[in-house]
């Protein structure tokens, strides 16, 4: 990992004015030389951060039976088929749930119904559930998602993602940024050449350029 990333994070933390709440640390990525009108060229990735997000991640599980019981240990909310139908009839409640939730997980057998009842709400928000296959461990899946962030550019040249919290160590946040940068460089059409610039900042603090 480049020392320059650690330096940028340290500066962003040091220069942030004191606040009476725990700020998140965000990374802004500016892309170049990509036709983002073409959906296949857009960034749409889930990345597990090695040091965690430093924040609570809201996860809702659609499941029944034994899977639902186990999910209750780790998820913020567990919904069954009846709950799903009710949400399908109440668009405002479905939108509120979608906006409050970072990630959805659903038993694979429920995905068709979720598409039918909630597809028009979750789809445009990029929040369709991750399908849980019969052999998948729901506890392990949810715990991994608690450390996951979504990189999503849509059709915009600049996008943001959470990389930590203000009270985390600079090296931990820099590790998270390093993983994100590596993923972007591996998956963008021209690798590092498609990244114009990157900036790190706390919620209310000044932006500091990251030299990857």
Phi and psi in degrees as a GROMACS rama.xvg file:
@    title "Ramachandran Plot"
@    xaxis  label "Phi"
@    yaxis  label "Psi"
@TYPE xy
-70.9983  135.944  UNK-2
-60.5891  -26.1334  UNK-3
-63.0439  -31.2454  UNK-4
-68.2577  -45.0083  UNK-5
-60.7823  -42.001  UNK-6
-61.5687  -43.9196  UNK-7
-64.1789  -42.9238  UNK-8
-63.6695  -44.7725  UNK-9
-59.0618  -43.499  UNK-10
-63.6644  -43.4508  UNK-11
-61.5572  -39.7011  UNK-12
-70.7549  -41.9182  UNK-13
-67.5338  -36.1299  UNK-14
-86.7817  -6.70164  UNK-15
-73.3078  125.327  UNK-16
-63.8122  148.125  UNK-17
-60.0431  138.482  UNK-18
-129.073  160.948  UNK-19
-94.7058  24.1108  UNK-20
-144.823  162.962  UNK-21
-83.047  111.966  UNK-22
-83.0102  150.619  UNK-23
-84.402  164.164  UNK-24
-114.918  127.065  UNK-25
-120.426  151.608  UNK-26
-113.669  128.453  UNK-27
-104.388  128.992  UNK-28
-116.394  127.061  UNK-29
-105.434  122.339  UNK-30
-95.8846  161.564  UNK-31
-147.961  159.613  UNK-32
56.163  39.2326  UNK-33
-131.139  136.35  UNK-34
-86.748  90.8863  UNK-35
-77.4329  -2.374  UNK-36
-73.3499  -18.1663  UNK-37
-91.4755  110.654  UNK-38
-55.2446  -28.5326  UNK-39
-70.3519  -16.6909  UNK-40
-94.3296  -6.82399  UNK-41
-77.7701  156.277  UNK-42
-84.4853  126.46  UNK-43
-152.306  88.299  UNK-44
-134.995  145.374  UNK-45
-103.532  127.809  UNK-46
-124.987  128.261  UNK-47
-84.5556  121.768  UNK-48
-85.0503  127.002  UNK-49
-61.349  -30.3309  UNK-50
-101.475  6.8325  UNK-51
78.2702  168.697  UNK-52
-86.486  -15.6517  UNK-53
74.6885  6.79024  UNK-54
-135.315  161.052  UNK-55
-70.0673  133.056  UNK-56
-111.953  122.255  UNK-57
-82.6842  120.961  UNK-58
-126.505  128.439  UNK-59
-114.652  134.08  UNK-60
-114.822  132.365  UNK-61
-99.4746  114.111  UNK-62
-162.016  170.51  UNK-63
-140.104  170.459  UNK-64
60.3049  -140.886  UNK-65
-60.8002  -39.3035  UNK-66
-61.8037  -41.9491  UNK-67
-63.478  -41.5532  UNK-68
-61.4693  -44.1346  UNK-69
-69.4611  -35.841  UNK-70
-63.9594  -30.7483  UNK-71
-62.1912  -21.9893  UNK-72
-69.3197  -28.8173  UNK-73
-125.932  -25.2786  UNK-74
-86.7864  159.453  UNK-75
-76.6629  -29.4686  UNK-76
-154.543  141.251  UNK-77
-123.096  124.603  UNK-78
-119.62  144.382  UNK-79
-107.64  -170.9  UNK-80
-61.456  -36.6521  UNK-81
-66.3899  -42.5598  UNK-82
-59.9824  -39.25  UNK-83
-62.236  -44.6478  UNK-84
-63.332  -40.412  UNK-85
-61.812  -42.1912  UNK-86
-64.17  -35.6804  UNK-87
-62.7902  -26.2733  UNK-88
-92.4247  -6.26327  UNK-89
-130.594  86.6084  UNK-90
-60.4496  -38.3703  UNK-91
-63.0738  -43.7461  UNK-92
-64.4127  -39.0301  UNK-93
-64.4579  -42.0054  UNK-94
-65.4435  -41.4315  UNK-95
-60.5707  -45.3647  UNK-96
-61.7586  -43.6151  UNK-97
-62.2488  -41.0898  UNK-98
-72.0594  -29.1071  UNK-99
-85.3432  -14.6411  UNK-100
-105.671  133.998  UNK-101
-79.6913  -44.8217  UNK-102
-141.745  145.307  UNK-103
-113.616  143.553  UNK-104
-126.766  142.428  UNK-105
-144.06  142.873  UNK-106
-57.0764  137.574  UNK-107
-54.3172  -33.9666  UNK-108
-66.8661  -17.1  UNK-109
-97.0105  -6.71852  UNK-110
-61.1848  -37.1897  UNK-111
-64.0191  -43.7079  UNK-112
-66.8145  -36.4299  UNK-113
-63.6425  -41.181  UNK-114
-60.4243  -38.8566  UNK-115
-71.7084  -45.2117  UNK-116
-86.9972  -33.7339  UNK-117
-124.963  1.35835  UNK-118
-56.0268  -39.9701  UNK-119
-71.9653  -19.4827  UNK-120
-92.0726  -47.9728  UNK-121
-78.7199  -36.2302  UNK-122
-56.3895  -56.1931  UNK-123
-62.8685  -22.8647  UNK-124
-88.1145  -0.380414  UNK-125
66.2795  32.5212  UNK-126
-122.585  25.7195  UNK-127
-60.1429  142.587  UNK-128
-64.5121  153.609  UNK-129
-76.7062  123.869  UNK-130
-72.0869  134.598  UNK-131
-99.4944  114.521  UNK-132
-78.0957  158.712  UNK-133
-54.4732  -32.1001  UNK-134
-86.4665  -7.2575  UNK-135
-75.1179  145.156  UNK-136
-91.2454  114.972  UNK-137
-62.7989  -37.5453  UNK-138
-64.9482  -46.2634  UNK-139
-63.0715  -41.3559  UNK-140
-62.3037  -47.1349  UNK-141
-66.5487  -42.24  UNK-142
-63.2868  -36.4566  UNK-143
-66.1517  -40.481  UNK-144
-67.2501  -25.011  UNK-145
-64.1037  -21.9342  UNK-146
-105.467  17.6269  UNK-147
-105.814  141.861  UNK-148
-122.475  158.441  UNK-149
-105.603  126.863  UNK-150
-99.9943  115.902  UNK-151
-143.023  114.399  UNK-152
-87.8829  -24.6737  UNK-153
50.5237  -136.013  UNK-154
-101.398  21.3337  UNK-155
-104.906  145.988  UNK-156
-71.389  -28.3123  UNK-157
-113.26  132.853  UNK-158
-137.416  160.83  UNK-159
-123.318  151.449  UNK-160
-148.009  151.046  UNK-161
-76.2123  135.505  UNK-162
-124.503  1.5853  UNK-163
161.187  -163.321  UNK-164
-132.615  158.03  UNK-165
-59.2896  -30.2834  UNK-166
-90.5329  7.63683  UNK-167
-82.2239  159.607  UNK-168
-70.6986  144.671  UNK-169
-55.5987  -41.8012  UNK-170
-64.7703  -36.4061  UNK-171
-64.5075  -45.3527  UNK-172
-65.1084  -40.9682  UNK-173
-63.0792  -36.922  UNK-174
-59.6475  -43.0679  UNK-175
-62.4316  -44.6995  UNK-176
-62.1955  -41.862  UNK-177
-58.4909  -43.0525  UNK-178
-64.3138  -41.3867  UNK-179
-63.9432  -45.7676  UNK-180
-61.6187  -43.5959  UNK-181
-61.5864  -40.9401  UNK-182
-64.7055  -44.0627  UNK-183
-62.9647  -45.6885  UNK-184
-63.7999  -31.7568  UNK-185
-74.577  -31.2634  UNK-186
-106.223  -17.9421  UNK-187
-71.4344  152.137  UNK-188
-53.1096  -46.9701  UNK-189
-112.368  22.852  UNK-190
59.6374  -133.463  UNK-191
-58.5604  -24.724  UNK-192
-67.5789  -19.7246  UNK-193
-86.1507  -3.26256  UNK-194
-100.57  114.654  UNK-195
-79.2904  -50.2433  UNK-196
-164.012  162.61  UNK-197
-139.826  143.974  UNK-198
-133.622  142.626  UNK-199
-115.715  142.863  UNK-200
-158.459  154.672  UNK-201
-80.0692  171.375  UNK-202
-49.34  -48.0772  UNK-203
-111.389  1.75765  UNK-204
-90.0957  173.937  UNK-205
-73.0943  156.046  UNK-206
-82.3694  140.438  UNK-207
-125.418  128.112  UNK-208
-68.7777  139.677  UNK-209
-103.105  121.642  UNK-210
-96.4872  101.692  UNK-211
